[in-house]
């Protein structure tokens, strides 16, 4: 597992939530996260499509629980 994915999971544990994500032509994925309690935000760029798919699976699994 990559450091960025671990960082994203840590942010989720700290109360951040994905509010939007997109990608550019070069398949660089940008993930926008916000912690609504602390009014803080983070922007993470993921250059590996497989890693981005792992992140999407992670947040989809959280929605199911």
C-alpha positions in Angstrom: 0.0 0.0 0.0 1.3 3.4 -0.9 2.1 6.3 1.5 -0.6 8.5 -0.1 -3.3 5.8 0.4 -2.2 5.4 4.0 -2.2 9.2 4.4 -5.8 9.3 3.0 -6.9 6.6 5.4 -5.4 8.5 8.3 -7.2 11.6 7.3 -10.5 9.6 7.2 -9.7 8.4 10.8 -9.2 12.0 11.8 -12.7 13.0 10.5 -11.9 14.2 7.0 -14.3 13.2 4.2 -14.0 13.2 0.5 -16.1 16.1 -0.9 -14.9 15.8 -4.6 -12.4 14.1 -6.8 -11.5 14.5 -10.5 -8.7 13.6 -12.9 -6.8 15.4 -15.7 -5.8 14.1 -19.1 -2.6 12.6 -17.6 -4.6 10.4 -15.2 -3.5 12.4 -12.2 -6.4 12.1 -9.7 -7.0 15.0 -7.3 -8.9 14.2 -4.1 -10.4 17.1 -2.1 -11.1 16.3 1.6 -12.7 18.4 4.3 -13.0 18.0 8.1 -16.2 19.8 8.9 -15.7 19.9 12.6 -12.3 21.6 12.4 -13.1 23.5 9.2 -9.8 22.3 7.6 -9.3 20.9 4.1 -6.7 18.8 2.3 -6.0 18.2 -1.4 -4.1 15.1 -2.4 -2.9 14.1 -5.9 -2.7 10.5 -6.8 -0.7 9.6 -9.9 -1.4 5.9 -9.9 -4.9 4.8 -11.2 -4.7 1.6 -9.2 -4.0 3.5 -6.0 -7.0 5.8 -6.7 -9.2 2.8 -7.3 -8.1 1.4 -3.9 -9.0 4.7 -2.3 -12.5 4.6 -4.0 -13.0 1.1 -2.8 -12.0 2.1 0.7 -14.5 4.9 0.9 -17.2 2.8 -0.8 -16.7 0.1 1.9 -17.1 2.8 4.6 -20.5 3.8 3.1 -21.7 0.3 3.2 -20.9 -0.2 6.9 
